[in-house]
Amino acid sequence: MQKSNNYKKAGSTQGLSRDQTWQALQEEPSWDICVVGGGATGLGIALDAAARGFSVVLAEAEDFASGASSRSSKMLHGGVRYLQQLDFALVKEALHERATVLANAPHVARALSFVIPCETLAHAAFYGSGLKLYDLLAGRHNVGRSHYIPAIDINVQANALKASPHGIQYYDGIFDDARLAQSIALSARQRGAVLMNYCRAEMNGQADDGFDLVSLTRKDNSAQHTLRARCTIFATGAWSGERVAIARGSHIVLRDIGLSSGVLLPKTPDGRVLYMLPWLGHTLIGTTDISVSCPDYSETAPQDDIDWLLRTSSQALKKPLYAAQITASFVGYRPLVRMPGAGKNSSQFSRAHLVERVAERTLRVVGGKWTTYRRMAQDALDVAIEHGILPKGKPCSTDQLNLSANPLLDNAWLTQGQWSDEQIQKIVKSAVQDEAACSAEDILYRRLRTGFTDQSLALKLKPKVEQFLKQFCG
Ligand SMILES: Cc1cc2nc3c(=O)[nH]c(=O)nc-3n(C[C@H](O)[C@H](O)[C@H](O)COP(=O)(O)OP(=O)(O)OC[C@H]3O[C@@H](n4cnc5c(N)ncnc54)[C@H](O)[C@@H]3O)c2cc1C
């Protein structure tokens, strides 16, 4: 294991500017690990690797968490619906990870009660028994016991819902995905990881000693560097080629419609699952699950998806929802492991993850869920060690590792829309200096969540954010 990094004398790369980060990654003659992709999976690997004492560099082609990792449904969950696929091991593992995130990142994650409205007692008994199994699988990691609730209680929990004679209440977690990504990034930097956004990585063969050669190209100035890595791990999500099946999920966001609990509609008229969640002072409704051939983040949520979400959620609500109430909408592309022989319906695909050795020193991690990012990282590094690609470092410690917070940005949503110029200036400074933001979009969408909760407010704030951005990054 290498130890010679000058910039790491303090043991941390926190606060390095973009150019200093680029310089730092060029200074190393070789790296233990090069991670390609800076979503939940890649950042999780970088943190685990740094915590085990490996030297690690991560290259992200766009902004950190700009792919699926800022566009999820924000649930920390075992996946109630995967019980139907009888994949109990997967659900159990995710429930364990749910508890780990809740314990290690309380600044961006919390437990949340959910209700399932049921028309008949038979439905309540069906979902109630499934959720008892869910509780059982969670074991000591459970966050609350599921139970039957009568109509009157449903009204208290989710005032906006139409009256239903029966209901089931259960517990899962909710989190701020892009903020959790920043938390992982900050924790990784504090342990010496070098993380570079807007920097594409490509494999460029092997050196004479067998090390991988990975070419990096900066997006801002096209500067290039080829680094040597003992191990390369691709965590490129929906950009992982033929190994993944891609499912588009659209969400709409409205001003709070009066939900203090999440709502799960397990069987909508066309058979799909729909969630309504209280999120950052708003209501988040999602999601669709439509197979597509490649991700396209230039598009906003397609009108068909928006219409389906409005129509289907309205059927369960006292007052129907209208397009004019939508304050934001977004799409995400799920990277699901392509299973041979699996049908075309992506909602039936497993959410299990897969670590594969794709070349002598190269691994690829695909699939999984945000909830299980930590476990995916652990498995990837363990596989690299088992195959002798990496030496045995310190054991994995991320299950006990409290993630670092940035209170200014983690809590900014609480005062969204009321920021003074001075506060915006502080926010922009921290986003640039502590979290490597490079553009107004990085700040308004992924350091703050304004773009994901209120797109017109984000547009309004953009000129001011750009003005301060010039001050801090020229
Ligand atoms: C609609 C939707 C809803 C979801 N809901 C939930 C949920 O409620 N709970 C849950 O636990 N999970 C949920 N998920 C799943 C979760 O969001 C994903 O599993 C997770 O974010 C995947 O992270 P990732 O890092 O693998 O992929 P991504 O976040 O997509 O990251 C991959 C990154 O690789 C980068 N990249 C690609 N090629 C290169 C290259 N050559 N060089 C450098 N970088 C490159 C990309 O720019 C991208 O940022 C949901 C997903 C979607 C899409």
The ligand as an ORCA input file, in Angstrom:
! r2SCAN-3c Opt
* xyz 0 1
  C     -36.216      6.459    -10.521
  C     -35.353      5.777     -9.512
  C     -35.823      5.579     -8.228
  C     -35.007      4.946     -7.288
  N     -35.445      4.846     -6.005
  C     -34.636      4.306     -5.069
  C     -35.035      4.309     -3.712
  O     -36.076      4.859     -3.351
  N     -34.209      3.729     -2.816
  C     -33.030      3.142     -3.179
  O     -32.355      2.597     -2.318
  N     -32.611      3.155     -4.460
  C     -33.384      3.735     -5.406
  N     -32.972      3.803     -6.701
  C     -31.696      3.172     -7.080
  C     -30.479      4.073     -6.839
  O     -30.749      5.413     -7.143
  C     -29.352      3.566     -7.717
  O     -29.181      2.184     -7.513
  C     -28.024      4.250     -7.379
  O     -28.174      5.644     -7.343
  C     -27.013      3.859     -8.438
  O     -25.824      4.514     -8.155
  P     -24.589      4.326     -9.125
  O     -23.452      5.037     -8.522
  O     -24.404      2.874     -9.401
  O     -25.060      4.990    -10.498
  P     -25.138      6.533    -10.887
  O     -25.610      7.380     -9.788
  O     -25.891      6.642    -12.165
  O     -23.609      6.913    -11.120
  C     -22.850      6.453    -12.200
  C     -21.899      7.583    -12.558
  O     -20.904      7.113    -13.453
  C     -20.510      8.221    -14.238
  N     -19.769      7.726    -15.408
  C     -20.229      6.953    -16.416
  N     -19.232      6.697    -17.280
  C     -18.108      7.324    -16.812
  C     -16.744      7.432    -17.260
  N     -16.318      6.839    -18.398
  N     -15.872      8.163    -16.532
  C     -16.270      8.760    -15.365
  N     -17.549      8.688    -14.914
  C     -18.451      7.977    -15.617
  C     -21.824      8.899    -14.565
  O     -21.645     10.251    -14.958
  C     -22.584      8.744    -13.258
  O     -22.519      9.888    -12.429
  C     -33.732      4.461     -7.655
  C     -33.258      4.688     -8.948
  C     -34.045      5.368     -9.856
  C     -33.489      5.659    -11.202
*
